[in-house]
């Protein structure tokens, strides 16, 4: 028997049909399965994009956190480890490699000498911008099928879904 390669659309239809047959609500399954499929395909592309520019997903997680989430774009190694869900020892090794590549710098906290502060260097910020610019191109291609006038509504609906999910997990 030779393996069959399903298109993304046929995979989507098969998943929805299976979930509905098992008792799932069709509308819910269509939305959730589509979002999951989109996430899966984008994740594959992002992984390849990062590899092409010499970054691991773990290194990207550190850069993204420092650029977009950390207070004043500065963090400690333990905060970074917690934020990206890795062991502190793994984070130390990751930070060592990234520091050697000139993507970030570590310095003592002047207010608490027992802490180390981590922040992006100019090269780290440039890497962040490069990944975002390249990602924006593929993301624009993905959204090409959605009429420009409906993209805001799509974003609004997905944001409502996320807010509902956050409320549900509290």
Secondary structure as the mmCIF struct_conf table of DSSP 4:
data_model
#
loop_
_struct_conf.conf_type_id
_struct_conf.id
_struct_conf.beg_label_comp_id
_struct_conf.beg_label_asym_id
_struct_conf.beg_label_seq_id
_struct_conf.end_label_comp_id
_struct_conf.end_label_asym_id
_struct_conf.end_label_seq_id
HELX_LH_PP_P HELX_LH_PP_P1 UNK A 2 UNK A 4
HELX_RH_AL_P HELX_RH_AL_P1 UNK A 8 UNK A 21
TURN_TY1_P TURN_TY1_P1 UNK A 22 UNK A 23
HELX_RH_AL_P HELX_RH_AL_P2 UNK A 26 UNK A 52
TURN_TY1_P TURN_TY1_P2 UNK A 53 UNK A 54
HELX_RH_AL_P HELX_RH_AL_P3 UNK A 57 UNK A 68
TURN_TY1_P TURN_TY1_P3 UNK A 69 UNK A 69
BEND BEND1 UNK A 70 UNK A 70
HELX_RH_3T_P HELX_RH_3T_P1 UNK A 71 UNK A 73
STRN STRN1 UNK A 74 UNK A 75
HELX_RH_AL_P HELX_RH_AL_P4 UNK A 77 UNK A 83
TURN_TY1_P TURN_TY1_P4 UNK A 84 UNK A 85
HELX_RH_AL_P HELX_RH_AL_P5 UNK A 88 UNK A 100
TURN_TY1_P TURN_TY1_P5 UNK A 101 UNK A 102
BEND BEND2 UNK A 103 UNK A 103
STRN STRN2 UNK A 104 UNK A 108
BEND BEND3 UNK A 110 UNK A 111
TURN_TY1_P TURN_TY1_P6 UNK A 113 UNK A 114
STRN STRN3 UNK A 116 UNK A 120
HELX_RH_AL_P HELX_RH_AL_P6 UNK A 122 UNK A 142
HELX_RH_3T_P HELX_RH_3T_P2 UNK A 143 UNK A 145
BEND BEND4 UNK A 146 UNK A 146
HELX_RH_AL_P HELX_RH_AL_P7 UNK A 148 UNK A 168
TURN_TY1_P TURN_TY1_P7 UNK A 169 UNK A 169
#
